[in-house]
Amino acid sequence: MAIFDDEPAKKNAPHEIGQDLSRLSIDDLRARIDMLRGEITRVETELHSRGSTRSAAEALFRRS
């Protein structure tokens, strides 16, 4: 029916630390785990990048 085609798709709420998980399905919980693992990877990549930049800067200034 055309009425339902115009309705926006329901978006999942972002994960919040301490959020009540009891109402989530198993698939929703697995999706959250995947999302959080992706976020952990993203944060670790940024942390590594900053560590590499800092090491390069320290090495540059030690040469002087």
C-alpha positions in Angstrom: 0.0 0.0 0.0 1.2 3.5 -0.8 0.6 4.8 2.7 3.4 2.6 4.1 5.9 3.3 1.4 6.1 7.0 2.4 6.9 6.2 6.0 10.6 6.6 6.9 12.5 3.4 7.9 12.9 2.9 11.6 16.4 3.6 12.7 18.1 1.7 15.5 19.0 3.9 18.5 22.7 4.3 19.0 24.3 2.2 21.8 24.6 3.9 25.1 26.8 2.6 27.9 24.6 1.1 30.6 21.5 0.9 28.4 18.8 -1.7 29.2 19.5 -4.5 26.8 16.7 -6.8 28.0 14.3 -5.7 25.2 16.7 -6.3 22.4 16.5 -9.5 20.2 19.4 -11.8 19.8 19.9 -10.4 16.3 19.9 -6.8 17.7 22.4 -7.8 20.4 24.7 -9.4 17.7 24.4 -6.3 15.6 25.4 -4.2 18.6 28.4 -6.4 19.2 29.5 -6.0 15.6 29.0 -2.2 15.7 31.0 -1.9 18.9 33.8 -4.1 17.6 33.9 -1.8 14.5 34.1 1.2 16.8 36.9 -0.4 18.9 38.8 -1.0 15.7 38.3 2.6 14.6 39.5 3.9 17.9 42.5 1.6 18.0 43.5 2.7 14.5 43.3 6.3 15.5 45.3 5.6 18.7 48.0 3.8 16.6 48.1 6.7 14.1 48.6 9.2 16.9 51.3 7.1 18.4 53.1 6.8 15.1 52.9 10.6 14.6 54.2 11.2 18.1 57.1 8.8 17.6 58.1 10.5 14.4 58.0 13.9 16.0 60.0 12.8 18.9 62.6 11.2 16.6 62.8 14.4 14.6 63.5 16.5 17.7 66.0 14.1 19.1 68.2 14.5 16.0 68.8 18.2 16.7 
